[in-house]
Amino acid sequence: MERLRRNLAANFVGLGLASGAPLLFNIVYYHLLGSEGYGLIGLYVTAQMIGVALDQGLSRPTAREVVRDVSRANGGTRVRSVVLTLLAVDAALFLALAVVVGALSRWISTSWLNAGGLDQDTVTLAVALMGLSIALQQPRTVLIAALNGLHRQVLTNSMVGAAAVLRGVVTVTALVVSPGIEVFFWTQAIMAALETLSIGLIAWGNLPAAAEGTRARLDWSVLRSVRGFALSDGASVAIGTLIVNADKLVLSGLVSLPVLGSYSLLSLVAQALARLPAPFTIAHFPRFVELRESGDAAALARVYRRANVGLTTLLVPAATAAVIFAAPISEVLLGSQAGMERPDLVFALLAIAFTANALLHLPYALQLASGWTRLGLILNVVVLVTYVPLLSMFAPFGGPMAAAALFFLAMTIPFPVAVHLTHRRLLPQENRGWWRIVVATPIGVSCLAVIPAR
């Protein structure tokens, strides 16, 4: 329990820096480069999120395999081979993705994006550098996932938090010295390479040593052992991330870059709510796996309930404040550059949607710890085949408002279904009390506390 508390505290500090620093720096980028320049950065942030989603198909199986390997009699001597194999696959996939994005960069800049006043060659270069930056950055997540599985979360959060702050400081300095969107993307690519190299060297040195007389090697049997879990979880997360980012992707081909930039910034700030579960899921996921492996259902229920209560104690008041104070928040963020009607309502809808998404993180972690990936995949497919066609149909007429409203529906309607089915199968005793303790009570208390302050 002490280790769990230590990891949770480390996750709050590290992920607070890793999520909070980029959020603040993105607001600075918006005001340094204007809404038009930030339109490309907003697209880059969306592409990063899609990259993270694709990476989950390998990073989460890495964490799960590391926990299981350490729990066995060999004491983790196979960890380095597991990590090396999955790291090699991850790097190859993202390298191929960077090549594809580079090849399509001209088409994307001329046929998809509305470049407005930006030079076409500049936009083409920016798109190509987006793909390169993501390819250089993402492979580090396999190493971080391995350390998280080993409960080395103080170390991982120190590295990730420091990297996020350093990248932001270097980027802002570069933009002050030489303003321009090309400078931003070149800085991102260089910093991504340096971060991955540094984190990779530190992480590798902290993995358990291989068995005596052997060394880490590419072990393709690892892929066979994680294939089913990785494909199902990876597909579910990829589809879920496509759902979360479909509004920005569709709008990028419909509206001007200034409007896209304003909507992307509102979405990024609202999505901070969906990042609050990360310290809880990262800290508790290895513990969920251990308790499932040991068959201790009572202890699992206690740890799961405690994690949910801790999350909603932070999440629900923050979400309530974001919705009630949506007007001043959107005004501070966008100033006079909004370019859209009712940005406050757009922000409020996005905030509620991301809150519903955040409340699903711990139930989904419970599913993964149990090796049950089908539910998330099925629900995400159902949402995808209904939400994206509706978005394509109504966004051309309703613009950002229609996109936000449809995203709100896509997040809130499946939420109770997913929670109920998860508890019914894995923790039946949670179905009755979860809604009262985890949802209804925090919402009621938050409204009583926040509404008078308005």
Secondary structure as UniProt FT lines:
FT   HELIX           2..71
FT   TURN            73..78
FT   HELIX           79..107
FT   HELIX           108..112
FT   TURN            116..117
FT   HELIX           120..137
FT   TURN            138..139
FT   HELIX           140..149
FT   TURN            150..151
FT   HELIX           153..177
FT   HELIX           181..205
FT   TURN            212..213
FT   HELIX           220..252
FT   TURN            253..254
FT   HELIX           257..270
FT   HELIX           272..275
FT   TURN            276..277
FT   HELIX           278..294
FT   HELIX           297..324
FT   HELIX           326..334
FT   TURN            335..336
FT   HELIX           343..359
FT   HELIX           361..369
FT   TURN            370..371
FT   HELIX           374..412
FT   HELIX           414..426
FT   TURN            428..429
FT   HELIX           430..434
FT   HELIX           435..440
FT   HELIX           441..450
FT   HELIX           451..453
//
